[in-house]
Structures are given as structure tokens and as C-alpha cells.
Amino acid sequence: MSYKFQRLREKIRRAVQAGELAGKLPGERELARRFRVNAKTLSKALTDLAAEGLLHRSIGRGTFVSSADGPETRAAGPWLLLIDAEADQPVIQQLRIQNPQAQMSDDIASLRPSYLSQFSAVIDLAAQTPQWLLRDLLVRNIPVVAVGREPRVYSTNAVLLDTHLGVSQLTRDLALGGHRRFLAVETSNHNAVADAIRQAAGRYCPDFCVDPCSAEDIVCALEHGATAAICATAGLAVQTLRNLAAADIPIPQQISVAAVGWDDGEYPCTGYFVAASQQAAAVSELLQQGQGSRPATLWLAGKMIDRGTVGHVPPADAGRAIATALIA
């Protein structure tokens, strides 16, 4: 075993030095077949080379060839953050901590190739980044990481919150608390929260109803009998709570408010949150993996936070909510 392990270790080292192995290594099963060894011997050799610094092993991501002028240098160069008015500020702040050279742009249409060439990576936080721009970046071999939304172009990496899981858990708790009329507080052209509420609520209360709503219209929406609101981001939750407070609407006595999203640790309301620092670290990790690997999507699991903004529906309101939902 020891002899085989040593021979294999040196074979892999020579393959790396000769450039036969670069970027992300093939899977361990394929490598074992290639070098005609068993999985235990291969794993021991890879672990030993990783301890020397020749390789970098990441659980769930694979094994990569380390390079002084490779992924680390690219990740350390300036990033361009594509943002819009709806971007989560805690995430932007954490990304700038990860990369102090980072620059931001909310005028995507005016970006020119000569301007883009100075960046080592582009972090896409904007809602409507055109596909032609993403393709142009990839053609120029500039890594792209989509944050908070599914990648629109192949070869784009992504870091996402498991919104469906979070909304499902919140909907279950609200439904068991007697809520039947839900508001999905999202920005225009987005329906991920509304869809997740519908799928989850159907398992607990067939008499449910879901209405889309903006943070600005939250007070008017209450006139139709809604008793619970789930916000798509922490920022929307802050706006929602502010508008309800201005109208002297008690929380959670008259309406329960919850949210999913990224947060800097303050947590505006009860919800399912992932720390913005965790998201920024995931972006950095993807970039450090280098361009030799296939595009990857990292789904980050959040945690439930109780801020006392979710409660049971009072008996009288519960009956009204059910009747309204049935009529609707």
C-alpha cells in the first residue's frame, strides 16, 4: 500500500508539472481508472499532495491544481459589481470587503469593452443584465458570478439562497398558525416567493390565497383580508415594516411579516436568512477555483430567525381570512 501510494503520488506530481493535469482534476473514480489504482490509494495520494500545496481539495467541489499565477491572482484582481436600485446593500458591502478594489456600475448599457478589460471578474447582482454582455465577458475569459438569481448564460457561476426552501418553511409555520391569505412582497417581474407559497400552502390549507404585492402597496393590500406577508429580500422587509408602522398597523397582531434573503446580522423581521458575509465568501471561493472547472451553482442554506413579527391569526380574523380566500 505504501509503495503504491508513493508511486502514484509521484506520477500525479509529474502529470501536474508536465501540464497533463491542470485546473480542476477529473473525478476520483476517473483518476483511479486512469492510474489503475483503488480509491483508497488515490485519495491518500491526493491528500498528501494537497498538504504540500500542489493541489487544493474542496469538499463538494473537487480537486484543483494550485498555481501562484492562477486562481488566486484572478480572485485578487479588481471585480466589477453590476448592480441596480434593488441590490442588497449588505451583500455589496461584504463583497467590497472581500475585494477592496471592487468597483460598481448601475449603468450597464454604457459599459465598453475597453472598460471591462481591467477587471478580473464580474459579479452580477443586477436584475436585468443583458445576455449579450454576459456572453461578451465569457468570450473575453472574464469569470462571471451571478448572485441571488439563476445564471442566464452557460459557463456563468452562481451563488444562490435556497429561497424555495425558506419560503416553504415560513409558509408552513404561518399556515399552521391559521393564516390563509398571503401576500408575496416582491419586485416587478419576480414571482419566486409567490410560487413557493402556492406550492407549500397547498399541502397545509387548500383554502389559501396568494396575492403579489409591492412594499409600497402593503397597507392597501390589507383591506382585502391578508393576514401574512412574506418578503423576497431583507430590504423589502425593511420597507414593508416602515410603511406598516407609518400607518399604525400593529405587527403581528394585524399582520404577520416574514422574509427570506441575505442579511448583515440585524435581521429586520422573522425569516430565513443567510449572512451576507457567507455569500461574499462563496463568491470568492468560486473565483479561486479558477476557470478550469465547469460552471457551478452554490445553494446556500439559511437559518430561521425569530424576531417576533409572526403570530397566530386571532379567531375573528382567521374566520374572515378563510371566508375571503374561499370567495376569491
C-alpha positions in Angstrom: 0.0 0.0 0.0 2.8 2.4 1.0 4.8 1.7 -2.1 1.7 2.1 -4.4 0.8 5.3 -2.7 4.3 6.8 -3.2 4.5 5.8 -6.8 1.0 7.2 -7.5 1.9 10.4 -5.7 4.9 11.0 -7.9 3.0 10.1 -11.1 0.4 12.7 -10.3 3.1 15.2 -9.5 4.8 14.7 -12.8 1.5 14.9 -14.6 0.8 18.3 -13.0 4.3 19.6 -13.7 4.0 18.5 -17.4 0.7 20.2 -17.7 -1.2 17.0 -18.3 -3.3 17.8 -15.2 -4.4 21.4 -14.8 -7.3 23.4 -13.4 -9.9 21.0 -12.0 -8.9 17.4 -11.9 -11.2 14.7 -13.2 -13.3 12.9 -10.6 -11.6 10.4 -8.3 -13.3 7.4 -10.0 -11.9 8.5 -13.4 -8.5 9.2 -11.9 -8.4 5.8 -10.3 -9.1 4.1 -13.6 -6.6 6.3 -15.4 -3.8 5.4 -12.9 -5.1 1.8 -12.3 -5.3 2.1 -8.5 -8.1 1.8 -6.0 -10.0 4.7 -4.5 -8.2 4.5 -1.1 -4.7 4.7 -2.6 -5.8 7.6 -4.9 -7.4 9.5 -2.0 -4.2 9.2 0.1 -2.0 10.4 -2.7 -4.3 13.4 -3.4 -4.4 14.3 0.3 -0.7 14.2 0.5 -0.2 16.5 -2.5 -2.8 18.9 -1.1 -0.9 19.1 2.1 2.2 20.1 0.1 0.2 22.8 -1.6 0.4 21.3 -5.1 -3.3 20.6 -5.1 -6.3 22.2 -3.5 -9.2 20.0 -2.4 -12.7 21.4 -1.7 -15.5 19.3 -0.3 -18.3 19.1 -2.7 -16.4 21.0 -5.4 -13.5 18.7 -6.3 -9.7 18.8 -6.5 -7.8 21.6 -8.2 -4.2 22.3 -9.3 -2.8 25.2 -7.2 -1.0 27.9 -9.2 0.7 31.1 -7.9 -0.4 33.0 -11.0 -3.7 31.2 -11.4 -7.0 31.4 -9.5 -5.6 33.3 -6.5 -4.3 36.1 -8.7 -7.5 36.3 -10.6 -9.6 36.4 -7.5 -7.3 39.1 -6.0 -7.7 41.5 -9.0 -10.4 44.1 -9.2 -14.0 43.0 -9.5 -16.8 44.8 -11.3 -20.1 44.7 -9.4 -23.1 45.0 -11.7 -25.9 46.5 -9.5 -29.3 48.1 -9.7 -31.5 50.0 -7.3 -32.8 46.8 -5.8 -29.4 45.3 -4.9 -28.9 44.2 -1.3 -26.6 46.6 0.3 -25.2 44.2 3.0 -24.1 41.9 0.1 -22.4 44.7 -1.7 -20.5 45.8 1.4 -19.3 42.3 2.1 -18.1 41.8 -1.5 -16.1 45.0 -1.2 -14.5 43.7 2.0 -13.6 40.5 0.1 -12.2 42.7 -2.8 -11.3 46.2 -1.8 -10.5 47.1 -5.4 -14.1 46.3 -6.5 -15.9 48.9 -8.5 -19.7 49.3 -9.0 -21.8 50.1 -12.1 -25.5 50.6 -12.4 -25.3 51.9 -16.0 -24.9 48.6 -17.7 -25.8 49.9 -21.2 -22.8 52.3 -21.3 -20.2 49.7 -20.4 -17.5 49.4 -23.1 -15.1 46.5 -23.8 -12.1 48.7 -23.1 -13.5 49.4 -19.6 -14.3 45.8 -18.9 -10.8 44.5 -19.7 -9.4 45.9 -16.4 -11.4 43.6 -14.2 -10.5 40.1 -13.2 -14.1 39.1 -12.6 -17.7 40.4 -12.8 -20.2 39.9 -10.0 -23.7 40.2 -11.4 -26.2 41.5 -8.9 -28.4 43.3 -11.3 -31.9 42.2 -12.2 -31.8 42.7 -16.0 -28.2 42.2 -17.1 -28.4 41.6 -20.9 -27.3 38.3 -22.2 -25.1 39.9 -24.8 -23.0 41.4 -22.1 -22.6 38.2 -20.2 -21.6 36.3 -23.4 -19.1 39.1 -24.2 -17.5 38.7 -20.8 -17.2 35.0 -21.1 -15.7 35.3 -24.6 -13.1 37.6 -23.1 -12.4 34.9 -20.5 -13.6 37.1 -17.6 -15.2 35.0 -14.9 -18.8 35.9 -14.1 -20.7 35.0 -10.9 -24.4 35.6 -10.7 -25.6 36.4 -7.2 -29.1 35.9 -5.9 -30.6 34.6 -9.2 -30.2 31.7 -11.6 -27.5 32.1 -14.2 -28.8 33.3 -17.6 -25.9 32.1 -19.7 -24.0 28.8 -19.7 -20.5 29.0 -18.1 -21.7 31.5 -15.6 -21.2 30.5 -11.9 -23.9 31.4 -9.4 -24.3 31.8 -5.6 -28.0 31.5 -4.5 -30.1 31.4 -1.4 -32.4 28.4 -1.3 -35.4 30.7 -1.5 -37.9 27.9 -2.1 -36.9 26.0 1.0 -37.0 29.2 3.2 -40.4 30.3 1.9 -41.8 26.8 2.3 -40.8 26.6 5.9 -42.2 30.1 6.6 -45.5 29.2 4.8 -45.9 26.0 6.8 -45.5 27.9 10.1 -47.9 30.6 9.0 -50.5 28.1 7.8 -50.3 26.1 11.0 -50.9 29.4 12.8 -54.2 29.9 11.0 -53.1 32.2 8.1 -54.8 31.6 4.8 -54.5 34.9 2.9 -50.8 35.5 2.0 -49.0 38.5 0.3 -45.9 37.8 -1.7 -43.9 41.1 -1.4 -41.6 41.0 -4.5 -40.3 43.4 -7.1 -41.9 43.6 -10.5 -41.3 40.7 -12.9 -40.4 38.4 -10.0 -42.6 35.6 -8.7 -40.3 33.1 -6.9 -41.8 33.8 -3.5 -45.4 33.7 -4.7 -44.8 30.4 -6.5 -43.1 28.9 -3.4 -46.0 30.0 -1.2 -48.6 28.4 -3.5 -46.7 25.1 -3.6 -46.2 24.9 0.2 -49.7 26.3 1.3 -51.5 23.7 -0.8 -50.1 21.0 1.4 -51.5 22.5 4.6 -54.6 24.6 3.7 -56.4 24.1 0.4 -58.4 27.3 1.1 -55.4 29.5 0.8 -54.9 32.6 -1.4 -51.7 34.4 -2.6 -51.6 37.9 -3.9 -48.5 39.7 -5.3 -47.7 43.0 -3.6 -45.1 45.7 -3.5 -43.8 47.2 -0.3 -45.4 50.5 -1.2 -48.9 48.9 -1.6 -48.8 46.8 1.6 -51.3 48.9 3.5 -53.8 48.9 0.7 -53.4 45.1 0.4 -54.6 44.6 4.0 -58.0 45.9 3.0 -58.6 42.6 1.1 -58.1 40.5 4.2 -54.5 39.5 4.0 -53.0 38.4 7.4 -49.4 37.4 6.4 -46.7 38.8 4.2 -43.5 37.1 3.1 -40.9 39.4 1.6 -38.4 38.4 -1.1 -35.4 40.2 0.5 -34.4 41.8 3.8 -34.5 45.2 2.1 -38.1 44.7 1.1 -38.9 43.7 4.6 -37.5 46.9 6.0 -39.6 48.9 3.5 -42.7 46.9 4.4 -42.3 47.3 8.1 -41.7 51.0 7.7 -44.9 51.5 5.7 -46.9 49.5 8.2 -45.5 51.5 11.1 -46.4 54.8 9.4 -50.0 53.5 9.1 -50.0 52.5 12.8 -50.7 48.8 11.9 -49.6 46.5 14.7 -47.3 43.6 14.0 -48.0 40.7 14.3 -51.5 41.5 15.8 -53.0 42.6 12.5 -50.5 41.2 10.0 -47.5 38.8 10.3 -44.4 39.8 8.4 -41.6 37.4 7.4 -38.8 37.4 4.9 -36.1 35.4 3.1 -32.8 36.8 2.0 -29.3 37.9 2.8 -28.6 40.0 5.9 -25.7 41.6 7.7 -26.9 40.1 11.1 -29.5 42.7 12.1 -32.5 40.7 10.8 -35.4 43.1 10.3 -38.1 40.5 11.0 -38.7 36.8 11.5 -37.4 34.9 8.5 -35.0 32.6 6.7 -31.7 34.3 6.3 -28.1 33.8 5.1 -25.4 36.1 6.3 -24.1 38.4 3.6 -20.6 37.6 4.6 -21.2 33.9 3.8 -22.5 34.8 0.4 -19.5 37.0 -0.3 -17.1 34.3 0.8 -18.9 31.8 -1.5 -18.3 34.2 -4.4 -14.6 34.4 -3.6 -14.4 30.6 -3.3 -15.9 30.1 -6.8 -13.4 32.6 -8.3 -10.5 30.9 -6.5 -11.4 27.6 -8.1 -10.4 29.1 -11.5 -11.7 28.7 -15.0 -10.6 25.1 -15.5 -13.7 23.7 -13.9 -17.3 23.5 -15.1 -19.7 26.3 -14.1 -21.0 25.7 -10.6 -24.1 26.9 -8.7 -23.7 27.1 -4.9 -27.0 26.9 -3.0 -26.5 28.3 0.5 -28.8 27.1 3.3 -30.0 29.8 5.7 -31.3 29.6 9.3 -34.6 30.5 10.8 -34.5 33.7 12.9 -37.4 34.7 15.2 -37.9 38.5 15.6 -41.4 38.3 17.0 -43.1 39.6 13.8 -45.0 36.3 13.1 -48.0 35.3 15.2 -51.3 33.3 15.1 -54.3 34.7 13.4 -56.9 36.0 16.0 -60.0 33.8 15.9 -62.2 36.6 14.4 -59.6 37.5 11.7 -59.0 33.8 10.9 -62.6 33.3 10.0 -62.6 36.4 7.9 -59.4 35.4 6.1 -60.8 32.0 5.3 -64.1 33.4 4.0 -62.2 35.9 1.9 -60.0 33.2 0.4 -63.0 31.0 -0.4 -64.8 33.8 -2.2 -61.6 34.7 -4.1 
